[in-house]
Amino acid sequence: MKIGIVGGTGDIGEGMALRLSPKYDVIVGSRDEIKAVATCDICRETLQVQGMECSLSGVTNQRVVDEADVIVLAIPFKHAAPTLNTLTGFEGKIVVSPINPIERTNYFYYAPPPEGSAAMMVKGMLPESATVCAAFNNIAANKWKVLDEELDYSVAVCCDDDAAKQQVMEIVNNVSSLRAYDAGPLAAASVVESVTPLLLNIARFGKMRDAGVKFV
């Protein structure tokens, strides 16, 4: 299975590449292919220090869409629509959205688009044959790259297609100590996305490094 990361040179994208590439063929995408290649080189060196082998390639975002079986949109909400408008070829693909529409004043708050959630907005922008799943929404960005620490969190997965949902949940369960949970249809993604500003506020006002979700 080839997993592609659109926006793979940011903190979340690079961290996901580090965590996924020892087990999957990972394609890291960027608007600038040179930047994607450089990110892959850094990831390889980091994993080699850990004694781990990986499968990584750096390409453009468009080639990620063309070549990957599962595509992760590791991009901020404000860049989601402009990025998707430049890309084609999502037909028949599984697209994972960890995107959270969040605004900030003196605290963080959920600011969904008219579609109700980032995931539903993404679905509306893609071909009907593409399958969108919301996943990885509530993991602190800085945690992905800290390979010495286990990601011991629960991950809610929302999707309208059961087969695609199971495939994404299997990917989740192959990352560190993450555990996937079926959180219902894609329409429920707003519930999952809205937890992220809550976690950010708890971390900020509670003077915590980060906060996560774990179902027990």
C-alpha positions as CSV (number, residue, x, y, z in Angstrom):
1,M,0.0,0.0,0.0
2,K,1.3,3.5,-0.9
3,I,0.3,6.2,1.5
4,G,0.8,9.8,0.2
5,I,1.0,12.9,2.3
6,V,-0.1,16.2,0.7
7,G,1.7,18.9,2.5
8,G,4.2,16.4,3.8
9,T,6.9,18.9,4.7
10,G,5.0,20.5,7.6
11,D,5.3,19.3,11.2
12,I,2.4,16.9,11.0
13,G,3.3,15.7,7.5
14,E,6.9,15.1,8.4
15,G,6.0,13.4,11.6
16,M,3.5,11.1,9.9
17,A,6.2,10.2,7.3
18,L,8.5,9.3,10.2
19,R,5.9,7.1,11.9
20,L,4.4,5.5,8.7
21,S,7.4,4.9,6.4
22,P,8.9,1.9,8.4
23,K,5.7,0.0,7.7
24,Y,4.4,1.5,4.4
25,D,5.6,3.0,1.2
26,V,5.2,6.7,1.9
27,I,5.2,9.4,-0.7
28,V,5.8,12.9,0.7
29,G,4.4,15.8,-1.3
30,S,4.9,19.5,-1.5
31,R,4.3,22.4,-3.9
32,D,8.1,22.3,-4.1
33,E,9.5,18.9,-5.0
34,I,13.0,19.8,-3.8
35,K,11.6,20.6,-0.4
36,A,9.8,17.2,-0.3
37,V,13.0,15.4,-1.3
38,A,14.9,17.2,1.5
39,T,12.3,16.3,4.0
40,C,12.6,12.6,3.0
41,D,16.4,12.8,3.4
42,I,16.0,14.2,6.9
43,C,13.5,11.5,7.8
44,R,15.8,8.7,6.5
45,E,18.6,10.0,8.6
46,T,16.4,10.3,11.7
47,L,15.2,6.8,11.3
48,Q,18.6,5.4,10.6
49,V,19.8,6.8,14.0
50,Q,16.9,4.8,15.5
51,G,18.0,1.7,13.6
52,M,15.0,1.7,11.4
53,E,14.6,1.2,7.7
54,C,12.0,3.1,5.7
55,S,10.4,3.6,2.3
56,L,10.2,7.3,1.4
57,S,10.0,9.3,-1.8
58,G,9.6,13.1,-2.2
59,V,7.5,14.4,-5.0
60,T,5.0,17.2,-5.9
61,N,1.5,17.2,-4.3
62,Q,0.1,16.2,-7.7
63,R,2.2,13.1,-7.9
64,V,1.1,12.1,-4.4
65,V,-2.5,12.1,-5.7
66,D,-1.5,10.3,-8.9
67,E,0.6,7.5,-7.2
68,A,-0.8,6.9,-3.7
69,D,-3.6,4.6,-2.7
70,V,-4.4,6.5,0.5
71,I,-3.9,10.2,0.6
72,V,-3.5,12.2,3.8
73,L,-4.2,15.9,3.7
74,A,-1.6,17.2,6.2
75,I,-2.4,20.9,5.5
76,P,-3.9,23.7,7.7
77,F,-7.5,24.4,7.1
78,K,-6.8,27.8,5.5
79,H,-4.8,26.1,2.8
80,A,-7.2,23.2,2.3
81,A,-9.4,24.6,-0.4
82,P,-6.7,26.5,-2.3
83,T,-4.5,23.3,-2.3
84,L,-7.3,21.0,-3.4
85,N,-8.3,23.4,-6.2
86,T,-4.8,22.8,-7.8
87,L,-5.0,19.0,-7.7
88,T,-6.8,16.4,-9.9
89,G,-7.1,12.6,-10.0
90,F,-8.7,11.8,-6.7
91,E,-11.2,9.4,-8.4
92,G,-11.3,6.1,-6.5
93,K,-8.9,7.2,-3.8
94,I,-9.2,7.1,0.0
95,V,-8.6,10.6,1.3
96,V,-7.8,11.1,5.0
97,S,-8.6,14.5,6.6
98,P,-6.9,15.3,9.9
99,I,-7.8,19.0,9.2
100,N,-9.4,21.1,12.0
101,P,-10.9,24.4,11.3
102,I,-9.8,26.4,14.3
103,E,-9.6,30.1,15.1
104,R,-7.9,31.9,18.0
105,T,-8.5,35.0,20.0
106,N,-7.5,34.8,23.6
107,Y,-8.5,31.1,23.4
108,F,-9.0,28.5,20.6
109,Y,-12.5,27.8,19.2
110,Y,-14.0,25.7,16.5
111,A,-14.8,27.6,13.3
112,P,-16.3,25.2,10.8
113,P,-17.1,26.0,7.2
114,P,-20.7,26.2,5.9
115,E,-20.5,22.4,5.2
116,G,-20.3,21.8,8.9
117,S,-16.8,20.4,9.1
118,A,-13.5,20.4,7.3
119,A,-14.0,16.8,6.3
120,M,-17.4,17.5,4.8
121,M,-15.9,20.5,2.9
122,V,-13.2,18.2,1.5
123,K,-15.8,15.7,0.4
124,G,-17.7,18.3,-1.4
125,M,-14.6,19.4,-3.3
126,L,-13.6,15.9,-4.5
127,P,-15.1,13.5,-7.1
128,E,-18.0,11.4,-6.0
129,S,-15.9,8.2,-6.3
130,A,-13.3,9.5,-3.8
131,T,-13.9,8.4,-0.2
132,V,-13.1,10.8,2.6
133,C,-12.3,9.7,6.1
134,A,-11.6,11.9,9.1
135,A,-8.8,10.6,11.3
136,F,-5.8,11.8,13.3
137,N,-7.6,15.0,14.2
138,N,-6.8,15.2,17.9
139,I,-3.0,14.4,18.0
140,A,-0.7,17.3,19.0
141,A,1.4,18.3,16.0
142,N,4.7,18.3,18.0
143,K,4.1,14.7,19.2
144,W,4.4,13.2,15.7
145,K,8.2,13.8,15.4
146,V,9.2,12.7,18.9
147,L,10.1,9.1,18.0
148,D,11.3,8.4,21.5
149,E,7.8,8.8,22.8
150,E,4.9,6.5,22.2
151,L,1.7,8.0,20.7
152,D,-0.6,6.5,23.2
153,Y,-3.9,8.0,22.2
154,S,-7.3,7.1,20.9
155,V,-8.1,8.1,17.3
156,A,-11.7,8.6,16.2
157,V,-12.4,7.7,12.6
158,C,-15.4,8.9,10.7
159,C,-16.3,7.6,7.2
160,D,-19.3,6.7,5.1
161,D,-17.7,3.6,3.5
162,D,-17.1,0.7,5.9
163,A,-14.3,-0.9,3.9
164,A,-12.4,2.4,3.6
165,K,-13.0,3.0,7.3
166,Q,-11.5,-0.3,8.2
167,Q,-8.5,0.3,6.0
168,V,-7.8,3.7,7.7
169,M,-8.4,2.2,11.1
170,E,-5.8,-0.5,10.3
171,I,-3.3,2.2,9.4
172,V,-4.0,4.0,12.6
173,N,-3.4,0.9,14.6
174,N,0.0,0.4,13.0
175,V,1.3,3.8,14.2
176,S,3.0,3.6,17.6
177,S,0.4,2.8,20.3
178,L,-2.5,4.6,18.6
179,R,-5.8,2.8,18.8
180,A,-8.6,3.5,16.3
181,Y,-12.3,3.7,17.1
182,D,-15.2,3.8,14.8
183,A,-16.8,7.2,15.4
184,G,-19.6,6.9,12.8
185,P,-20.3,8.5,9.4
186,L,-18.4,11.5,8.0
187,A,-21.2,13.8,9.1
188,A,-20.0,13.2,12.7
189,A,-16.5,14.5,11.9
190,S,-17.5,17.9,13.3
191,V,-17.7,16.4,16.7
192,V,-14.2,15.0,16.4
193,E,-12.7,18.2,14.9
194,S,-14.2,20.3,17.6
195,V,-12.4,18.4,20.3
196,T,-9.0,19.8,19.1
197,P,-9.6,23.4,20.2
198,L,-10.7,22.0,23.6
199,L,-7.5,20.1,23.9
200,L,-5.5,23.2,22.9
201,N,-7.3,25.3,25.5
202,I,-6.7,22.7,28.2
203,A,-3.0,22.5,27.3
204,R,-2.6,26.3,27.2
205,F,-4.6,27.2,30.4
206,G,-3.5,24.2,32.3
207,K,0.2,24.9,31.4
208,M,0.6,21.4,29.8
209,R,2.9,20.6,27.0
210,D,0.0,19.0,25.1
211,A,-3.3,17.1,25.7
212,G,-4.8,14.2,24.0
213,V,-7.7,11.8,24.0
214,K,-7.7,8.2,25.3
215,F,-10.8,6.1,25.7
216,V,-10.6,3.6,28.6
